[in-house]
Amino acid sequence: MYWALLDFTLVAAATLLLGQAARVVHDWDIGYLTLNRDGYTTRRAIGVNGQLPFPPVYVTKGDVLVINVHNSLDVPTSIHAHGIFHKGASYMDGAGLITQCGIPPGENFTYEINADRAGTFWIHGHYNHQNVDGLRTPLVIYDTEPAVLDYDEDMLISLEEWYDNEFIPRMKEILNSLVSFPPPPSFPYGLINGINGNETTPITFVPGKKYRLRVVNMSATEWFKFSLPGHKLQIIEADGIDSVPHTVDGLDLGPGQRYSAVVTARDTDMYNYQYNATLYANFVPYIPGMNPRYYKGLIEYKAGAPVKTVAQSDSSQFVWSDDIVLKALDSQPVLSADKTFDWTISSKKYSNNITLSILDEISFQPPLVPPLFSAFTMGDLALNSTVYGPQTRAHVLRLDEVVEIIVRNPSTLDHIMHLHGHAFQVIEYGPTGVPADSKASPITVRTFSDWPMRRDTVVVPPFQYVKIRFRADNPGVWMFHCHMDVHFAMGMAVLFVEAPDVLQREQTIPQALIDMCQRQGIATSGNGAGNSGFNLTGLPPIPS
């Protein structure tokens, strides 16, 4: 059931013997496949080199990951290494129409990704939400130093949901002005390491050994809970940031989130056990067998041994992963904010009868010129947010200023917010917009203790706010968006334009990226409309 990882010792030793970082090269031909992944529906999907799932990517800290992409689709594509900061190379972030134009059909582009920190990440499509249709795989960067807890073996567990139809047709239904909103709910199936969650091979444990489980939720919309009854999990990493070990019963992961946890095997092989993976969403109706969907697999100590059922209380009594109680291993002190943004998540129906998502009072729409190109080419005017266009909701940051974001969610839906180019400190959760007649348990303010955990993807629960902080120490243009792809496609995003004056001095856009845009008729200089100064003529009007 798990992707067995390469032996860390061999990888690290090879790097040390070479005396320099390795260039790890992968050739990816991104194309269509027709297959049945969930055991129920045969449909078109997007894979790599004729495979889906396609293999995870493994490198060692200090390596350069080189991915040579050929686009065999009939539309543009791009890839994003989720959780990687791309310091000094913001143009490698892969956000389509933000930091690059898409790779046109039939063409090639090479991504060079500096593996400058260890951890658990993933790579996914970032053009027209192609990740939803299969363009996604885990990325593991091994450390060259021992982990905070010893372990004998490394295992990777990827979790996904899978819909019976492609993303673009589903979005057309959602954005159809002639159809009532929201449309009927969808109920996807769960995949574990790329295949039907009920058909995965066992996790093999040896009595007394310790295992690092790297668990990645690569879903586009839904959450997963993962547990191994009869075994405790000691969290040692969240989203590529090492944590002080923290013991839990299970992991609760929103789309895009990752955890590493060390599990100690039982001391006998007399019994086998089961793991649980629950796919769920609180924004669609509860229907037994459809939401949530329960998947069980075997933790095998000895082939043929009886499976021991572990008596357990209701899972609400479990200790689940919770980033506000985690502490970053490096004990980075809490940052003091220089600037605060206070935003409320919402949705609005516009005059064209289409409902769009709102963050920071605007529904996001990319401009005609990728904003990173504007940041490079507008000179001193790049420091003025107006030049990026009104629907980018761009916020220009000074180098090294500390930014605090408060995201408020006065609704019944969970949201999951991801920041490109950074890991942020998780400072506080608290109540917001709770209905006066609510019968739910009171929501309390919860803050970090001692020092905060950092991560790049955070859940904003219903009727709660989350407060996060980061230092603007990475010149570039970085998205902050909901990682539920439906909400992202409906406009739940903003941009941070970080130190464009420093960006212009220290970085240069590769000519291959410029050429790729120009071959598609996309301007590569000027403001968001491709004009000079503040002349934004040509941008579509803001919806009313």
VENKAHU-V121260 format. One line per field, one symbol per residue. ss: DSSP state (H for helix, E for strand, - for the rest). phi: phi as a letter, one per 20 degrees, with the letter a starting at -180 (. if undefined). burial: I if it has 16 or more other C-alpha atoms within 10 Angstrom, else O. Layout:
ss: ???
phi: ???
burial: ???
This chain:
ss: --EE---HHHHHHHHHHH----EEEEEEEEEEEEEE-----EEEEEEE--E-----EEEE---EEEEEEEE-----E-EEEE-------HHH---E---E--E----EEEEEEE----EEEEEEE----HHHH--EEEEEEE----------EEEEEEEEEE----HHHHHHHH--------------EEEE--EE------EE-----EEEEEEEE-----EEEEE-----EEEEEE--EEEEEEEE-EEEE----EEEEEEE-------EEEEEEEEE------E---E-EEEEEEEE------E-------HHH--E-------E----------EEEEEE-EEEE-----EEEEE--E--------HHHHHHH-HHHHH-HHHH-HHH-EEEE----EEEEEEEE-----EEEEE----EEEEEEEE--------------EE------EE-EEEE---EEEEEEEE----EEEEEEE--HHHHH---EEEEEE-HHHHHHH----HHHHHHHH--------------------------
phi: .defeffgffffffffffmbfeeedcdddebecdbdednccebfbccclmcbfdffdcbdgnfdeddeedeefdcfbbccefoeelfmbffefnffmddaefffgndcbdeddfeebeqdcbdbfccllfgfepeabfcddfeedfffdfbebdcdcddbdceebfffffffffeffedfdffgfdcfdedclncggecfffedddgnedceeedceefebdecdcbcgnceddfcbclndfcfgbeceaddcegneccdcedeffebdfceccdccdebbedcffcgncbeddccceeeebgnffeeeefbfgffefeegbffefcffelfffeefebcdcddfbbceefemdececclmcefbfffdggfffffdelfffedfffenfeelfcedegmfeddcdddcebedfccdcdfmbddfeeacafbmfgfefeffgedfccfdmbeedadbcedfglcdcdcbbeedcgqdcecbfeefffffeoeaccdedlfffgffdccfggfffgffffdmdfdbnfgendeldfdgoffffgd
burial: IIOOOOOIOOIIOOIOOOOOIIOIOOOIIIIIIOOOIIOOOOOIIIIIOOOIIIOIIIIIIIIIIIIIIIIIIOOIIIIIIIIIIIIOIIIIIIIIIIIIIIIIIOOIIIIIIIIIIIIIIIIIIIIIIIIIIIIIIIIIIIIIOOOOOOIOIIIIIIIIIIIIIIIOOIOOIIIIIOOOOOOOOOIIIIIIIIIIIIOIIOIIIIOOOIIIIIIIIIIIIIIIIIIIIIIIIIIIIIIIIIIIIIIIIIIIIIIIIIIIIIIIIIOOIOIIIIIIIIIIIOOOOOOOOIIIIIIIIIIIIIOOOOOOOOOOOOOOOOOIIOIIIIIIIOOOOIIOOOOOOOIIIIIOOOOOOIIIIIIIIIIIIIIIIIIIIIIIIIOOIIIIIIIIIIIIIIIIIIIOIIIIIIIIIIIOOIIIIIIIIIIIIIIIIIIIOIOOOOOOOOOOOOIIOOIIIIIIIIIIIIIIIIIIIIIIIIIIIIIIIIIIIIIIIIIIIIIIIIIIIOIIOOIOIOOOIIOIIOOOOIIIIIIIIIIOOIIIOOIOOOOO
